[in-house]
Amino acid sequence: MSNSYEKLKCIWMASQVIEYKLCDNNFDCENCMLDKAMRNLINNQAQKHSSINVVSSISEKLYKLVYNDKTIYLTKSLIAKEICRDTFYLGINPILECFLDSEYSIVVNDSRKNIQKGKNVVNISGIWGDITISSPIDLVVHDKIGSTSFTPFNSRWFAIIGDTKQTIQNHKLSKIDWHAYLNSAIKSIEEIKTNIPSVGDTMMDGGTNIEFLHQLLGYKKYVSLLSAISL
């Protein structure tokens, strides 16, 4: 009797995932509604877990950032570092870098060397789309730096510029403003963490493993987030 009972146990009961269920479908799991429901439940839990990991990774990077007195933090998620009088490296703020997914490319606007304040200075793009960042000052592009394909391990500097009106120091964010910018970015990622969307609302459909933020949010929301951070 005991042996017959053991043979009737559903595979989910036999593996002790559920407390009680005897198979009434001749162990045809492919056509079993319970089996489908259990596998969907497990997949959804795994996807949500991977989503949390992606968001938590960004959050951890943000919390590790510290203000650097030797870096000139500008608006528009740009940073600069003085090379010599009125000549600077221009790069991407580490706060924005924390949100950039996987490999991305940077294209410097060199259609004309002189770029006025408010005009596009750089375009950042990936499989998720692209964002443009405008210049906070009037500047001249002297040269590009290295490769335009970036990963988190490459240099964040992408150009050498000249400060045509000697105003870059006047546009430097204070330490208080920098912390306010950082806290705003942290708030954005924490809100995402507490509102991990359900399967069916994002690119998690079809059992895709979530590795990057753009997969979790979808391209449109991800680009909107980057644009908001870059203001």
C-alpha positions in Angstrom: 0.0 0.0 0.0 2.8 2.4 1.0 4.7 1.6 -2.2 1.6 2.3 -4.3 1.1 5.6 -2.5 4.6 6.6 -3.2 4.1 5.9 -6.9 1.0 8.1 -7.0 2.8 11.2 -5.7 3.0 14.1 -8.1 6.6 15.1 -8.9 6.0 18.4 -7.0 4.8 16.5 -3.9 7.6 13.9 -4.2 10.2 16.7 -4.3 8.4 18.3 -1.2 7.7 21.6 -3.0 4.0 21.2 -2.2 2.5 19.3 0.8 -0.1 17.1 -0.9 -0.9 16.2 -4.5 -1.4 12.8 -6.1 -1.0 12.6 -9.8 -4.3 12.1 -11.7 -2.8 12.8 -15.2 -0.6 9.6 -15.7 2.5 11.8 -15.0 2.0 13.6 -18.3 3.6 16.8 -17.0 3.7 18.6 -20.3 -0.1 18.7 -20.3 -0.6 19.2 -16.6 -2.0 22.6 -15.4 -0.4 22.3 -12.0 3.0 21.7 -13.5 2.6 24.7 -15.8 1.5 26.9 -12.8 4.4 25.7 -10.6 7.0 26.3 -13.3 5.7 29.8 -14.1 5.8 30.6 -10.4 9.4 29.5 -10.1 10.4 31.4 -13.2 8.7 34.5 -12.1 10.4 34.4 -8.7 13.8 33.9 -10.4 13.2 36.8 -12.7 12.2 39.1 -9.9 15.3 38.0 -8.0 17.5 38.8 -10.9 15.8 42.2 -11.3 16.5 43.0 -7.7 20.1 42.1 -8.2 20.5 44.5 -11.2 19.0 47.4 -9.3 20.9 46.6 -6.1 24.2 46.6 -8.0 23.5 50.1 -9.3 22.5 51.2 -5.8 25.7 49.8 -4.3 27.8 51.7 -6.9 26.1 54.9 -6.1 26.5 54.6 -2.3 30.3 54.0 -2.9 30.8 57.3 -4.8 32.7 60.0 -3.0 33.2 63.7 -3.9 36.7 64.3 -5.5 38.1 67.8 -5.0 40.3 67.4 -8.0 37.3 66.8 -10.3 35.2 69.7 -11.7 31.6 68.5 -11.5 29.4 70.2 -14.1 25.7 70.2 -14.8 24.4 67.9 -17.6 26.2 64.9 -16.0 29.6 66.1 -17.3 32.9 66.4 -15.5 36.2 68.1 -16.3 39.8 68.0 -15.2 42.3 70.7 -15.8 45.3 69.9 -18.0 46.7 73.4 -18.2 45.3 76.9 -18.3 41.8 76.9 -20.0 42.3 73.4 -21.3 40.5 70.4 -19.8 39.6 66.8 -20.1 35.8 66.4 -20.6 34.0 63.2 -19.4 30.9 61.5 -18.0 29.9 62.0 -14.4 30.3 58.7 -12.4 26.8 59.1 -11.2 25.4 58.7 -14.7 27.9 56.0 -15.4 26.4 53.8 -12.7 23.1 53.7 -14.7 24.7 53.0 -18.2 24.1 49.4 -19.2 26.7 47.2 -20.7 28.7 48.5 -23.6 27.8 51.9 -25.0 29.3 54.3 -27.5 30.1 58.0 -27.2 30.1 60.3 -30.2 31.6 63.7 -29.7 29.9 66.5 -31.7 32.8 67.7 -33.8 30.7 68.9 -36.8 32.1 72.2 -35.7 34.9 72.7 -33.2 33.2 75.5 -31.3 30.1 74.5 -29.3 27.9 77.0 -27.7 26.3 76.6 -24.3 23.2 74.6 -24.6 24.2 72.9 -27.8 24.8 69.1 -28.1 28.3 68.2 -27.1 28.1 64.4 -26.9 25.7 61.5 -27.9 25.6 58.3 -25.8 24.0 55.3 -27.4 23.5 51.6 -26.8 21.1 48.8 -27.9 18.5 50.6 -25.7 18.6 53.9 -27.8 20.5 57.1 -27.2 20.6 60.3 -25.3 22.3 63.6 -26.1 24.1 65.8 -23.5 24.4 69.6 -24.1 27.3 71.7 -23.1 26.9 73.8 -19.9 29.5 76.3 -21.2 30.8 77.7 -24.5 33.8 75.5 -25.4 36.0 74.3 -28.2 36.7 70.7 -28.9 40.5 70.2 -29.4 40.6 66.5 -29.7 38.8 63.2 -29.0 40.3 60.7 -26.6 40.9 57.1 -27.4 38.1 54.7 -28.4 34.5 55.7 -28.6 33.3 52.3 -27.4 33.1 52.2 -23.6 32.7 49.6 -20.9 32.7 50.2 -17.2 36.4 49.5 -17.2 37.4 52.2 -19.7 38.4 55.8 -19.1 35.4 58.1 -18.6 37.2 61.0 -20.4 36.1 61.4 -24.0 37.5 64.8 -25.2 40.0 67.5 -24.7 38.3 70.9 -24.6 39.2 74.6 -24.3 37.2 77.0 -22.1 36.7 79.8 -24.6 35.3 82.3 -22.1 37.1 81.1 -19.0 33.8 80.3 -17.2 34.2 76.6 -16.4 35.1 77.2 -12.8 32.0 79.3 -12.3 29.8 76.4 -13.4 31.4 73.9 -11.0 28.9 72.2 -8.7 29.5 72.7 -5.1 30.0 69.8 -2.8 26.5 70.4 -1.4 25.0 70.4 -5.0 26.9 67.3 -5.8 25.5 65.4 -2.8 22.0 66.6 -3.8 22.5 65.3 -7.3 23.8 62.0 -5.9 20.9 61.7 -3.5 18.4 62.3 -6.3 20.0 59.5 -8.3 19.9 57.2 -5.3 16.2 58.0 -4.8 15.5 57.2 -8.4 17.0 53.7 -8.1 15.5 53.0 -4.7 12.0 53.8 -6.2 12.7 51.3 -8.9 13.8 48.7 -6.4 10.5 49.1 -4.4 8.4 48.9 -7.6 9.9 46.0 -9.4 7.2 45.4 -12.2 5.4 42.2 -12.7 6.1 39.9 -15.6 4.1 41.1 -18.6 4.8 44.8 -17.9 8.4 44.8 -19.1 10.9 42.9 -21.3 10.8 40.1 -18.7 8.2 38.4 -20.9 9.3 35.0 -22.2 11.5 34.1 -19.3 14.4 36.5 -20.2 17.0 36.7 -17.6 17.4 40.3 -16.4 21.0 41.4 -16.6 20.6 45.1 -17.3 18.4 47.9 -16.2 17.0 48.6 -19.7 15.7 45.0 -19.8 13.8 45.7 -16.6 12.4 49.1 -17.4 12.1 48.7 -21.2 13.9 50.9 -23.7 11.6 54.0 -23.5 11.5 54.2 -19.7 15.3 53.5 -19.5 16.1 56.4 -21.9 13.7 58.7 -20.0 15.5 57.8 -16.8 19.0 58.6 -18.3 17.7 61.8 -19.8 16.3 62.9 -16.4 19.6 62.1 -14.6 21.5 64.1 -17.2 19.5 67.3 -16.7 
